[in-house]
Amino acid sequence: MTRRWIALWLACSALSGCGVVAAPCRVASAGLKMVPVVGHVAAAPTDVCANVIDP
């Protein structure tokens, strides 16, 4: 069963390009942006990370 999930994950990542790799950066950025006042400033590095990986 685990091999099927790994194969499915590999197939999806191959088809979707770099979006799968940039997802953790984007999720972290969204979480940081919820912090009042400093959220958008604190999220700037993760936004840059996501944009470098998946322009």
All heavy atoms as TSV, in Angstrom:
chain	resi	resn	atom	element	x	y	z
A	1	MET	N	N	0.818	-1.198	0.000
A	1	MET	CA	C	0.000	0.000	0.000
A	1	MET	C	C	0.864	1.265	0.000
A	1	MET	O	O	0.564	2.216	-0.684
A	1	MET	CB	C	-0.918	-0.029	1.230
A	1	MET	CG	C	-1.918	1.074	1.255
A	1	MET	SD	S	-3.100	0.809	-0.062
A	1	MET	CE	C	-4.338	1.924	0.404
A	2	THR	N	N	1.942	1.233	0.767
A	2	THR	CA	C	2.826	2.390	0.837
A	2	THR	C	C	3.489	2.652	-0.505
A	2	THR	O	O	3.651	3.810	-0.905
A	2	THR	CB	C	3.905	2.158	1.906
A	2	THR	OG1	O	3.259	1.877	3.144
A	2	THR	CG2	C	4.775	3.372	2.060
A	3	ARG	N	N	3.840	1.606	-1.199
A	3	ARG	CA	C	4.477	1.785	-2.511
A	3	ARG	C	C	3.538	2.462	-3.497
A	3	ARG	O	O	3.966	3.241	-4.345
A	3	ARG	CB	C	4.933	0.437	-3.058
A	3	ARG	CG	C	6.093	-0.133	-2.296
A	3	ARG	CD	C	6.534	-1.435	-2.873
A	3	ARG	NE	N	7.605	-2.011	-2.064
A	3	ARG	CZ	C	8.078	-3.208	-2.211
A	3	ARG	NH1	N	7.590	-4.002	-3.149
A	3	ARG	NH2	N	9.034	-3.651	-1.442
A	4	ARG	N	N	2.263	2.170	-3.375
A	4	ARG	CA	C	1.285	2.818	-4.263
A	4	ARG	C	C	1.228	4.312	-4.000
A	4	ARG	O	O	1.147	5.105	-4.933
A	4	ARG	CB	C	-0.099	2.203	-4.066
A	4	ARG	CG	C	-0.224	0.821	-4.619
A	4	ARG	CD	C	-1.618	0.311	-4.463
A	4	ARG	NE	N	-1.713	-1.073	-4.862
A	4	ARG	CZ	C	-2.795	-1.790	-4.745
A	4	ARG	NH1	N	-3.881	-1.274	-4.218
A	4	ARG	NH2	N	-2.799	-3.037	-5.140
A	5	TRP	N	N	1.244	4.692	-2.717
A	5	TRP	CA	C	1.189	6.114	-2.386
A	5	TRP	C	C	2.449	6.835	-2.852
A	5	TRP	O	O	2.389	7.962	-3.332
A	5	TRP	CB	C	0.979	6.316	-0.880
A	5	TRP	CG	C	-0.417	6.047	-0.458
A	5	TRP	CD1	C	-0.859	5.003	0.291
A	5	TRP	CD2	C	-1.574	6.814	-0.786
A	5	TRP	NE1	N	-2.206	5.064	0.452
A	5	TRP	CE2	C	-2.677	6.173	-0.202
A	5	TRP	CE3	C	-1.790	7.963	-1.521
A	5	TRP	CZ2	C	-3.968	6.665	-0.324
A	5	TRP	CZ3	C	-3.087	8.442	-1.638
A	5	TRP	CH2	C	-4.145	7.798	-1.048
A	6	ILE	N	N	3.579	6.181	-2.707
A	6	ILE	CA	C	4.819	6.786	-3.173
A	6	ILE	C	C	4.803	6.952	-4.686
A	6	ILE	O	O	5.180	7.999	-5.223
A	6	ILE	CB	C	6.034	5.951	-2.715
A	6	ILE	CG1	C	6.176	6.037	-1.195
A	6	ILE	CG2	C	7.310	6.421	-3.406
A	6	ILE	CD1	C	7.204	5.094	-0.625
A	7	ALA	N	N	4.334	5.934	-5.392
A	7	ALA	CA	C	4.244	6.018	-6.850
A	7	ALA	C	C	3.262	7.113	-7.268
A	7	ALA	O	O	3.533	7.867	-8.215
A	7	ALA	CB	C	3.824	4.669	-7.427
A	8	LEU	N	N	2.148	7.214	-6.568
A	8	LEU	CA	C	1.166	8.251	-6.875
A	8	LEU	C	C	1.749	9.634	-6.621
A	8	LEU	O	O	1.593	10.550	-7.432
A	8	LEU	CB	C	-0.100	8.051	-6.037
A	8	LEU	CG	C	-1.199	9.076	-6.226
A	8	LEU	CD1	C	-1.722	9.027	-7.658
A	8	LEU	CD2	C	-2.326	8.834	-5.240
A	9	TRP	N	N	2.460	9.787	-5.518
A	9	TRP	CA	C	3.070	11.066	-5.191
A	9	TRP	C	C	4.115	11.451	-6.236
A	9	TRP	O	O	4.180	12.601	-6.677
A	9	TRP	CB	C	3.707	11.013	-3.805
A	9	TRP	CG	C	4.289	12.319	-3.405
A	9	TRP	CD1	C	3.637	13.410	-2.917
A	9	TRP	CD2	C	5.658	12.703	-3.490
A	9	TRP	NE1	N	4.504	14.440	-2.693
A	9	TRP	CE2	C	5.771	14.026	-3.040
A	9	TRP	CE3	C	6.806	12.053	-3.905
A	9	TRP	CZ2	C	6.970	14.706	-2.999
A	9	TRP	CZ3	C	8.016	12.739	-3.857
A	9	TRP	CH2	C	8.076	14.039	-3.405
A	10	LEU	N	N	4.927	10.503	-6.642
A	10	LEU	CA	C	5.938	10.781	-7.666
A	10	LEU	C	C	5.306	11.157	-9.000
A	10	LEU	O	O	5.780	12.065	-9.685
A	10	LEU	CB	C	6.867	9.581	-7.834
A	10	LEU	CG	C	7.841	9.321	-6.685
A	10	LEU	CD1	C	8.566	8.002	-6.899
A	10	LEU	CD2	C	8.812	10.467	-6.546
A	11	ALA	N	N	4.240	10.476	-9.356
A	11	ALA	CA	C	3.558	10.797	-10.607
A	11	ALA	C	C	2.949	12.192	-10.555
A	11	ALA	O	O	3.060	12.972	-11.510
A	11	ALA	CB	C	2.485	9.757	-10.900
A	12	CYS	N	N	2.336	12.528	-9.434
A	12	CYS	CA	C	1.731	13.859	-9.294
A	12	CYS	C	C	2.787	14.955	-9.309
A	12	CYS	O	O	2.596	15.999	-9.933
A	12	CYS	CB	C	0.926	13.941	-8.009
A	12	CYS	SG	S	-0.594	13.001	-8.053
A	13	SER	N	N	3.895	14.719	-8.629
A	13	SER	CA	C	4.932	15.742	-8.611
A	13	SER	C	C	5.582	15.911	-9.982
A	13	SER	O	O	5.971	17.011	-10.351
A	13	SER	CB	C	5.989	15.426	-7.553
A	13	SER	OG	O	6.663	14.234	-7.864
A	14	ALA	N	N	5.679	14.841	-10.737
A	14	ALA	CA	C	6.241	14.946	-12.083
A	14	ALA	C	C	5.299	15.705	-13.009
A	14	ALA	O	O	5.734	16.462	-13.873
A	14	ALA	CB	C	6.522	13.560	-12.647
A	15	LEU	N	N	4.008	15.526	-12.819
A	15	LEU	CA	C	3.035	16.193	-13.676
A	15	LEU	C	C	2.792	17.641	-13.290
A	15	LEU	O	O	2.453	18.461	-14.129
A	15	LEU	CB	C	1.699	15.432	-13.639
A	15	LEU	CG	C	1.721	14.034	-14.253
A	15	LEU	CD1	C	0.379	13.354	-14.033
A	15	LEU	CD2	C	2.031	14.111	-15.737
A	16	SER	N	N	2.953	17.964	-12.021
A	16	SER	CA	C	2.617	19.309	-11.577
A	16	SER	C	C	3.805	20.257	-11.582
A	16	SER	O	O	3.654	21.429	-11.313
A	16	SER	CB	C	2.011	19.263	-10.190
A	16	SER	OG	O	2.948	18.769	-9.272
A	17	GLY	N	N	4.972	19.778	-11.840
A	17	GLY	CA	C	6.138	20.643	-11.902
A	17	GLY	C	C	6.632	21.035	-10.525
A	17	GLY	O	O	6.565	20.266	-9.584
A	18	CYS	N	N	7.090	22.239	-10.408
A	18	CYS	CA	C	7.720	22.693	-9.169
A	18	CYS	C	C	6.718	23.182	-8.127
A	18	CYS	O	O	7.109	23.540	-7.025
A	18	CYS	CB	C	8.703	23.813	-9.473
A	18	CYS	SG	S	10.084	23.268	-10.488
A	19	GLY	N	N	5.454	23.222	-8.464
A	19	GLY	CA	C	4.446	23.678	-7.510
A	19	GLY	C	C	4.398	22.839	-6.260
A	19	GLY	O	O	4.169	23.342	-5.166
A	20	VAL	N	N	4.651	21.550	-6.391
A	20	VAL	CA	C	4.646	20.655	-5.231
A	20	VAL	C	C	5.824	20.979	-4.325
A	20	VAL	O	O	5.704	20.957	-3.107
A	20	VAL	CB	C	4.702	19.181	-5.690
A	20	VAL	CG1	C	4.870	18.242	-4.519
A	20	VAL	CG2	C	3.453	18.826	-6.469
A	21	VAL	N	N	6.943	21.307	-4.891
A	21	VAL	CA	C	8.131	21.620	-4.106
A	21	VAL	C	C	7.970	22.972	-3.409
A	21	VAL	O	O	8.431	23.158	-2.285
A	21	VAL	CB	C	9.385	21.610	-4.996
A	21	VAL	CG1	C	10.621	21.975	-4.216
A	21	VAL	CG2	C	9.549	20.250	-5.653
A	22	ALA	N	N	7.292	23.903	-4.035
A	22	ALA	CA	C	7.110	25.239	-3.466
A	22	ALA	C	C	5.980	25.296	-2.450
A	22	ALA	O	O	5.864	26.285	-1.726
A	22	ALA	CB	C	6.835	26.244	-4.582
A	23	ALA	N	N	5.179	24.260	-2.350
A	23	ALA	CA	C	4.030	24.264	-1.447
A	23	ALA	C	C	4.403	24.536	0.013
A	23	ALA	O	O	3.725	25.333	0.665
A	23	ALA	CB	C	3.247	22.967	-1.580
A	24	PRO	N	N	5.442	23.913	0.573
A	24	PRO	CA	C	5.769	24.228	1.972
A	24	PRO	C	C	6.114	25.697	2.198
A	24	PRO	O	O	5.738	26.268	3.223
A	24	PRO	CB	C	6.978	23.337	2.270
A	24	PRO	CG	C	6.898	22.232	1.287
A	24	PRO	CD	C	6.272	22.825	0.057
A	25	CYS	N	N	6.782	26.314	1.244
A	25	CYS	CA	C	7.093	27.743	1.363
A	25	CYS	C	C	5.816	28.570	1.340
A	25	CYS	O	O	5.663	29.519	2.099
A	25	CYS	CB	C	8.014	28.190	0.234
A	25	CYS	SG	S	9.664	27.498	0.307
A	26	ARG	N	N	4.914	28.212	0.464
A	26	ARG	CA	C	3.654	28.964	0.360
A	26	ARG	C	C	2.777	28.781	1.592
A	26	ARG	O	O	2.137	29.732	2.052
A	26	ARG	CB	C	2.910	28.552	-0.902
A	26	ARG	CG	C	3.687	28.885	-2.159
A	26	ARG	CD	C	2.812	28.925	-3.384
A	26	ARG	NE	N	3.603	29.022	-4.604
A	26	ARG	CZ	C	4.113	30.166	-5.072
A	26	ARG	NH1	N	3.942	31.281	-4.426
A	26	ARG	NH2	N	4.813	30.161	-6.192
A	27	VAL	N	N	2.745	27.579	2.148
A	27	VAL	CA	C	1.959	27.327	3.368
A	27	VAL	C	C	2.552	28.097	4.544
A	27	VAL	O	O	1.823	28.707	5.332
A	27	VAL	CB	C	1.893	25.814	3.665
A	27	VAL	CG1	C	1.302	25.544	5.033
A	27	VAL	CG2	C	1.085	25.106	2.585
A	28	ALA	N	N	3.864	28.080	4.663
A	28	ALA	CA	C	4.522	28.832	5.742
A	28	ALA	C	C	4.253	30.324	5.584
A	28	ALA	O	O	3.989	31.023	6.572
A	28	ALA	CB	C	6.013	28.558	5.732
A	29	SER	N	N	4.297	30.818	4.373
A	29	SER	CA	C	4.035	32.224	4.117
A	29	SER	C	C	2.610	32.602	4.517
A	29	SER	O	O	2.389	33.636	5.143
A	29	SER	CB	C	4.263	32.539	2.645
A	29	SER	OG	O	3.897	33.868	2.358
A	30	ALA	N	N	1.657	31.767	4.158
A	30	ALA	CA	C	0.255	32.036	4.516
A	30	ALA	C	C	0.075	32.050	6.027
A	30	ALA	O	O	-0.668	32.883	6.570
A	30	ALA	CB	C	-0.652	31.001	3.880
A	31	GLY	N	N	0.747	31.129	6.710
A	31	GLY	CA	C	0.652	31.097	8.165
A	31	GLY	C	C	1.258	32.336	8.807
A	31	GLY	O	O	0.707	32.884	9.764
A	32	LEU	N	N	2.388	32.780	8.297
A	32	LEU	CA	C	3.033	33.975	8.846
A	32	LEU	C	C	2.221	35.241	8.576
A	32	LEU	O	O	2.208	36.159	9.398
A	32	LEU	CB	C	4.433	34.131	8.260
A	32	LEU	CG	C	5.485	33.161	8.792
A	32	LEU	CD1	C	6.759	33.261	7.965
A	32	LEU	CD2	C	5.781	33.438	10.249
A	33	LYS	N	N	1.546	35.300	7.450
A	33	LYS	CA	C	0.774	36.496	7.115
A	33	LYS	C	C	-0.435	36.693	8.030
A	33	LYS	O	O	-0.996	37.775	8.082
A	33	LYS	CB	C	0.320	36.442	5.659
A	33	LYS	CG	C	1.463	36.694	4.703
A	33	LYS	CD	C	1.021	36.628	3.264
A	33	LYS	CE	C	2.214	36.852	2.352
A	33	LYS	NZ	N	1.865	36.704	0.943
A	34	MET	N	N	-0.804	35.666	8.777
A	34	MET	CA	C	-1.923	35.804	9.718
A	34	MET	C	C	-1.525	36.541	10.994
A	34	MET	O	O	-2.385	36.959	11.755
A	34	MET	CB	C	-2.484	34.422	10.078
A	34	MET	CG	C	-3.234	33.776	8.950
A	34	MET	SD	S	-4.089	32.307	9.467
A	34	MET	CE	C	-2.790	31.102	9.309
A	35	VAL	N	N	-0.236	36.709	11.221
A	35	VAL	CA	C	0.235	37.413	12.413
A	35	VAL	C	C	-0.001	38.908	12.219
A	35	VAL	O	O	0.458	39.478	11.224
A	35	VAL	CB	C	1.738	37.131	12.657
A	35	VAL	CG1	C	2.251	37.916	13.844
A	35	VAL	CG2	C	1.973	35.643	12.822
A	36	PRO	N	N	-0.705	39.543	13.153
A	36	PRO	CA	C	-0.979	40.971	12.997
A	36	PRO	C	C	0.299	41.809	12.999
A	36	PRO	O	O	1.283	41.476	13.640
A	36	PRO	CB	C	-1.825	41.322	14.228
A	36	PRO	CG	C	-2.338	40.030	14.748
A	36	PRO	CD	C	-1.352	38.996	14.344
A	37	VAL	N	N	0.280	42.882	12.289
A	37	VAL	CA	C	1.303	43.924	12.193
A	37	VAL	C	C	2.567	43.454	11.467
A	37	VAL	O	O	2.963	44.057	10.485
A	37	VAL	CB	C	1.666	44.516	13.580
A	37	VAL	CG1	C	2.720	45.609	13.431
A	37	VAL	CG2	C	0.438	45.044	14.293
A	38	VAL	N	N	3.221	42.404	11.912
A	38	VAL	CA	C	4.508	42.002	11.336
A	38	VAL	C	C	4.406	40.811	10.388
A	38	VAL	O	O	5.415	40.356	9.871
A	38	VAL	CB	C	5.532	41.671	12.444
A	38	VAL	CG1	C	5.842	42.895	13.279
A	38	VAL	CG2	C	5.042	40.532	13.300
A	39	GLY	N	N	3.222	40.296	10.174
A	39	GLY	CA	C	3.057	39.085	9.377
A	39	GLY	C	C	3.577	39.187	7.958
A	39	GLY	O	O	4.291	38.302	7.485
A	40	HIS	N	N	3.238	40.272	7.279
A	40	HIS	CA	C	3.664	40.401	5.878
A	40	HIS	C	C	5.172	40.613	5.761
A	40	HIS	O	O	5.800	40.121	4.822
A	40	HIS	CB	C	2.911	41.543	5.197
A	40	HIS	CG	C	1.480	41.206	4.939
A	40	HIS	ND1	N	1.079	40.389	3.912
A	40	HIS	CD2	C	0.347	41.549	5.593
A	40	HIS	CE1	C	-0.230	40.247	3.934
A	40	HIS	NE2	N	-0.709	40.944	4.957
A	41	VAL	N	N	5.747	41.297	6.717
A	41	VAL	CA	C	7.202	41.489	6.707
A	41	VAL	C	C	7.905	40.172	6.998
A	41	VAL	O	O	8.899	39.824	6.353
A	41	VAL	CB	C	7.601	42.570	7.740
A	41	VAL	CG1	C	9.110	42.684	7.829
A	41	VAL	CG2	C	6.982	43.904	7.371
A	42	ALA	N	N	7.392	39.425	7.967
A	42	ALA	CA	C	8.005	38.146	8.330
A	42	ALA	C	C	7.836	37.110	7.217
A	42	ALA	O	O	8.653	36.195	7.086
A	42	ALA	CB	C	7.388	37.619	9.623
A	43	ALA	N	N	6.794	37.243	6.414
A	43	ALA	CA	C	6.537	36.287	5.339
A	43	ALA	C	C	7.330	36.589	4.069
A	43	ALA	O	O	7.348	35.765	3.160
A	43	ALA	CB	C	5.046	36.255	5.018
A	44	ALA	N	N	7.977	37.710	4.006
A	44	ALA	CA	C	8.712	38.088	2.792
A	44	ALA	C	C	9.757	37.046	2.373
A	44	ALA	O	O	9.821	36.696	1.189
A	44	ALA	CB	C	9.348	39.462	2.971
A	45	PRO	N	N	10.583	36.522	3.286
A	45	PRO	CA	C	11.559	35.508	2.851
A	45	PRO	C	C	10.918	34.240	2.297
A	45	PRO	O	O	11.430	33.652	1.342
A	45	PRO	CB	C	12.364	35.203	4.117
A	45	PRO	CG	C	12.171	36.383	4.991
A	45	PRO	CD	C	10.803	36.902	4.674
A	46	THR	N	N	9.803	33.816	2.883
A	46	THR	CA	C	9.152	32.612	2.370
A	46	THR	C	C	8.483	32.874	1.033
A	46	THR	O	O	8.399	31.974	0.199
A	46	THR	CB	C	8.142	32.044	3.385
A	46	THR	OG1	O	7.193	33.051	3.712
A	46	THR	CG2	C	8.835	31.555	4.640
A	47	ASP	N	N	8.018	34.091	0.822
A	47	ASP	CA	C	7.471	34.448	-0.498
A	47	ASP	C	C	8.557	34.398	-1.564
A	47	ASP	O	O	8.343	33.888	-2.658
A	47	ASP	CB	C	6.847	35.851	-0.475
A	47	ASP	CG	C	5.531	35.897	0.267
A	47	ASP	OD1	O	4.863	34.851	0.364
A	47	ASP	OD2	O	5.163	37.000	0.729
A	48	VAL	N	N	9.731	34.896	-1.237
A	48	VAL	CA	C	10.856	34.869	-2.168
A	48	VAL	C	C	11.257	33.427	-2.453
A	48	VAL	O	O	11.522	33.052	-3.604
A	48	VAL	CB	C	12.044	35.680	-1.614
A	48	VAL	CG1	C	13.286	35.488	-2.465
A	48	VAL	CG2	C	11.673	37.151	-1.526
A	49	CYS	N	N	11.287	32.604	-1.405
A	49	CYS	CA	C	11.614	31.189	-1.571
A	49	CYS	C	C	10.657	30.519	-2.554
A	49	CYS	O	O	11.076	29.821	-3.480
A	49	CYS	CB	C	11.541	30.492	-0.204
A	49	CYS	SG	S	11.495	28.697	-0.263
A	50	ALA	N	N	9.370	30.731	-2.370
A	50	ALA	CA	C	8.370	30.119	-3.254
A	50	ALA	C	C	8.489	30.645	-4.675
A	50	ALA	O	O	8.345	29.887	-5.641
A	50	ALA	CB	C	6.979	30.375	-2.710
A	51	ASN	N	N	8.762	31.937	-4.828
A	51	ASN	CA	C	8.877	32.509	-6.174
A	51	ASN	C	C	10.131	32.049	-6.896
A	51	ASN	O	O	10.129	31.947	-8.114
A	51	ASN	CB	C	8.842	34.039	-6.093
A	51	ASN	CG	C	7.468	34.541	-5.751
A	51	ASN	OD1	O	6.467	33.882	-6.028
A	51	ASN	ND2	N	7.394	35.702	-5.131
A	52	VAL	N	N	11.193	31.764	-6.158
A	52	VAL	CA	C	12.411	31.248	-6.788
A	52	VAL	C	C	12.183	29.821	-7.276
A	52	VAL	O	O	12.594	29.454	-8.369
A	52	VAL	CB	C	13.603	31.323	-5.803
A	52	VAL	CG1	C	14.772	30.492	-6.293
A	52	VAL	CG2	C	14.007	32.760	-5.599
A	53	ILE	N	N	11.503	29.010	-6.448
A	53	ILE	CA	C	11.277	27.614	-6.807
A	53	ILE	C	C	10.265	27.501	-7.951
A	53	ILE	O	O	10.456	26.733	-8.886
A	53	ILE	CB	C	10.780	26.825	-5.586
A	53	ILE	CG1	C	11.885	26.753	-4.532
A	53	ILE	CG2	C	10.354	25.418	-5.981
A	53	ILE	CD1	C	11.442	26.199	-3.206
A	54	ASP	N	N	9.173	28.247	-7.862
A	54	ASP	CA	C	8.087	28.148	-8.830
A	54	ASP	C	C	7.684	29.548	-9.287
A	54	ASP	O	O	6.766	30.141	-8.735
A	54	ASP	CB	C	6.905	27.420	-8.210
A	54	ASP	CG	C	5.813	27.122	-9.201
A	54	ASP	OD1	O	6.113	26.974	-10.394
A	54	ASP	OD2	O	4.653	26.982	-8.779
A	55	PRO	N	N	8.352	30.093	-10.302
A	55	PRO	CA	C	8.070	31.470	-10.737
A	55	PRO	C	C	6.714	31.660	-11.368
A	55	PRO	O	O	6.031	30.921	-11.836
A	55	PRO	CB	C	9.161	31.769	-11.748
A	55	PRO	CG	C	9.905	30.530	-11.997
A	55	PRO	CD	C	9.429	29.511	-11.042
